[in-house]
Amino acid sequence: TEDYGGTNFASATDESTRQSLWAARHRLYYSSIALRSSSSGEEEEEDGDGVGGATPQSTVLTDVCVPLPHFADIISATARDVHEMGVVGPCFGHAGDGNFHCIMPLKPNDTKEYKDRVFRVLENLTERAIGVGGTCSGEHGIGYGKKKYLRRMYGEGGVSMMEALKKSMDPFNVLNP
């Protein structure tokens, strides 16, 4: 772990320790949102007028999956984007399968400029993942925000097949795209 700049690697085979590790992961989601709560003490001038904090409903949670040799570079580049663009966006992953997540809490009154920076981080993250042969989603699925990447990843024929399968299982178009 240390040879590659990693810290605090943990794994488990017994059920109690595994549940403890999963609980930590779930707490990370709410802790990330709390970084932009109305009482977090962050600078309001940069992010809005201070009315209301981030909530689970206003938070953008995304993931990508990349080939393992590219994992460290992609997550490091994303962390750099978060820092350089001045947004809040903790990134974490389960490196054994190349999947990682970025949690971007938004406040109701964030400026358009702040939101644009958040979505630029997400765009960069997704483009980088696809650029190294990864996917735009490892676990979270494809919704309206990532649908635009499918043709690039799977080609016209692949997307046509997906559309036919979706139509056969969801003729009234009530599920995710």
BAPA-278786 format. One record per residue (C-alpha): x, y negated, z; residue number from 1; residue in one letter. Coordinates in steps of 0.05 Angstrom, whole numbers, padded with zeros to 5 digits. Example, Ala and Ser with C-alpha at 12.3 -4.5 7.8 and 13.67 -1.06 7.14 Angstrom:
<recs>
REC        x        y        z     n   res
REC    00246    00090    00156     1     a
REC    00273    00021    00143     2     s
</recs>
This chain:
<recs>
REC        x        y        z     n   res
REC    00000    00000    00000     1     t
REC    00054   -00050    00020     2     e
REC    00094   -00036   -00044     3     d
REC    00037   -00069   -00083     4     y
REC    00019   -00125   -00036     5     g
REC   -00040   -00089   -00005     6     g
REC   -00058   -00089    00068     7     t
REC   -00102   -00051    00116     8     n
REC   -00120    00009    00073     9     f
REC   -00171    00054    00107    10     a
REC   -00203    00120    00087    11     s
REC   -00245    00170    00124    12     a
REC   -00271    00240    00119    13     t
REC   -00312    00245    00183    14     d
REC   -00383    00217    00181    15     e
REC   -00376    00169    00240    16     s
REC   -00314    00134    00212    17     t
REC   -00345    00132    00142    18     r
REC   -00408    00098    00170    19     q
REC   -00364    00048    00207    20     s
REC   -00327    00031    00142    21     l
REC   -00393    00023    00104    22     w
REC   -00420   -00022    00159    23     a
REC   -00360   -00067    00152    24     a
REC   -00372   -00072    00078    25     r
REC   -00445   -00092    00088    26     h
REC   -00425   -00143    00141    27     r
REC   -00377   -00173    00090    28     l
REC   -00437   -00193    00046    29     y
REC   -00471   -00232    00102    30     y
REC   -00406   -00261    00127    31     s
REC   -00392   -00287    00057    32     s
REC   -00460   -00321    00054    33     i
REC   -00447   -00351    00123    34     a
REC   -00385   -00386    00095    35     l
REC   -00435   -00434    00063    36     r
REC   -00488   -00437    00116    37     s
REC   -00515   -00504    00136    38     s
REC   -00471   -00501    00198    39     s
REC   -00406   -00475    00166    40     s
REC   -00372   -00543    00171    41     g
REC   -00351   -00545    00098    42     e
REC   -00344   -00611    00062    43     e
REC   -00414   -00631    00039    44     e
REC   -00389   -00685   -00009    45     e
REC   -00362   -00632   -00056    46     e
REC   -00420   -00584   -00056    47     d
REC   -00486   -00621   -00049    48     g
REC   -00523   -00664    00000    49     d
REC   -00520   -00616    00059    50     g
REC   -00593   -00597    00059    51     v
REC   -00599   -00522    00073    52     g
REC   -00546   -00469    00070    53     g
REC   -00535   -00409    00025    54     a
REC   -00583   -00351    00032    55     t
REC   -00583   -00280    00004    56     p
REC   -00633   -00304   -00048    57     q
REC   -00587   -00361   -00071    58     s
REC   -00524   -00320   -00072    59     t
REC   -00494   -00293   -00137    60     v
REC   -00465   -00224   -00126    61     l
REC   -00428   -00193   -00185    62     t
REC   -00382   -00136   -00199    63     d
REC   -00337   -00110   -00254    64     v
REC   -00298   -00046   -00263    65     c
REC   -00229   -00044   -00293    66     v
REC   -00177    00009   -00308    67     p
REC   -00135    00020   -00245    68     l
REC   -00070   -00006   -00275    69     p
REC   -00104   -00074   -00285    70     h
REC   -00141   -00078   -00218    71     f
REC   -00091   -00120   -00179    72     a
REC   -00080   -00169   -00236    73     d
REC   -00154   -00180   -00249    74     i
REC   -00174   -00189   -00176    75     i
REC   -00114   -00234   -00165    76     s
REC   -00132   -00277   -00225    77     a
REC   -00204   -00282   -00200    78     t
REC   -00181   -00302   -00130    79     a
REC   -00137   -00355   -00163    80     r
REC   -00197   -00381   -00203    81     d
REC   -00239   -00385   -00139    82     v
REC   -00184   -00426   -00105    83     h
REC   -00167   -00471   -00164    84     e
REC   -00240   -00486   -00180    85     m
REC   -00255   -00502   -00108    86     g
REC   -00312   -00454   -00098    87     v
REC   -00329   -00403   -00044    88     v
REC   -00325   -00333   -00072    89     g
REC   -00295   -00276   -00031    90     p
REC   -00273   -00218   -00075    91     c
REC   -00266   -00147   -00049    92     f
REC   -00266   -00078   -00079    93     g
REC   -00259   -00004   -00073    94     h
REC   -00194    00001   -00110    95     a
REC   -00197    00076   -00119    96     g
REC   -00247    00070   -00176    97     d
REC   -00228    00001   -00204    98     g
REC   -00293   -00032   -00181    99     n
REC   -00293   -00099   -00145   100     f
REC   -00344   -00150   -00125   101     h
REC   -00346   -00226   -00120   102     c
REC   -00396   -00260   -00075   103     i
REC   -00413   -00332   -00094   104     m
REC   -00460   -00364   -00044   105     p
REC   -00499   -00423   -00071   106     l
REC   -00536   -00476   -00032   107     k
REC   -00603   -00503   -00055   108     p
REC   -00574   -00572   -00067   109     n
REC   -00507   -00555   -00098   110     d
REC   -00488   -00602   -00153   111     t
REC   -00491   -00580   -00226   112     k
REC   -00415   -00587   -00228   113     e
REC   -00407   -00539   -00169   114     y
REC   -00454   -00488   -00201   115     k
REC   -00417   -00495   -00267   116     d
REC   -00351   -00479   -00232   117     r
REC   -00382   -00417   -00199   118     v
REC   -00408   -00392   -00266   119     f
REC   -00340   -00406   -00299   120     r
REC   -00307   -00361   -00247   121     v
REC   -00358   -00307   -00263   122     l
REC   -00348   -00315   -00338   123     e
REC   -00272   -00311   -00331   124     n
REC   -00278   -00249   -00287   125     l
REC   -00323   -00213   -00336   126     t
REC   -00281   -00233   -00397   127     e
REC   -00217   -00209   -00363   128     r
REC   -00249   -00143   -00344   129     a
REC   -00274   -00129   -00415   130     i
REC   -00208   -00153   -00444   131     g
REC   -00169   -00097   -00408   132     v
REC   -00219   -00043   -00428   133     g
REC   -00263   -00049   -00366   134     g
REC   -00338   -00060   -00360   135     t
REC   -00379   -00121   -00341   136     c
REC   -00412   -00080   -00285   137     s
REC   -00390   -00022   -00243   138     g
REC   -00449   -00012   -00197   139     e
REC   -00498   -00070   -00201   140     h
REC   -00525   -00057   -00270   141     g
REC   -00540   -00102   -00329   142     i
REC   -00588   -00159   -00319   143     g
REC   -00600   -00223   -00358   144     y
REC   -00533   -00251   -00338   145     g
REC   -00492   -00194   -00366   146     k
REC   -00535   -00172   -00424   147     k
REC   -00495   -00217   -00471   148     k
REC   -00433   -00174   -00461   149     y
REC   -00463   -00108   -00484   150     l
REC   -00452   -00116   -00559   151     r
REC   -00379   -00133   -00547   152     r
REC   -00370   -00072   -00502   153     m
REC   -00411   -00020   -00540   154     y
REC   -00422   -00047   -00610   155     g
REC   -00487   -00055   -00648   156     e
REC   -00500    00019   -00653   157     g
REC   -00491    00030   -00578   158     g
REC   -00537   -00028   -00560   159     v
REC   -00590   -00004   -00611   160     s
REC   -00589    00064   -00577   161     m
REC   -00596    00032   -00508   162     m
REC   -00654   -00011   -00533   163     e
REC   -00690    00050   -00561   164     a
REC   -00680    00089   -00496   165     l
REC   -00705    00030   -00454   166     k
REC   -00766    00021   -00498   167     k
REC   -00783    00095   -00491   168     s
REC   -00778    00092   -00415   169     m
REC   -00804    00021   -00405   170     d
REC   -00854    00005   -00461   171     p
REC   -00882   -00055   -00423   172     f
REC   -00813   -00085   -00409   173     n
REC   -00821   -00091   -00334   174     v
REC   -00752   -00065   -00314   175     l
REC   -00684   -00099   -00320   176     n
REC   -00664   -00114   -00391   177     p
</recs>
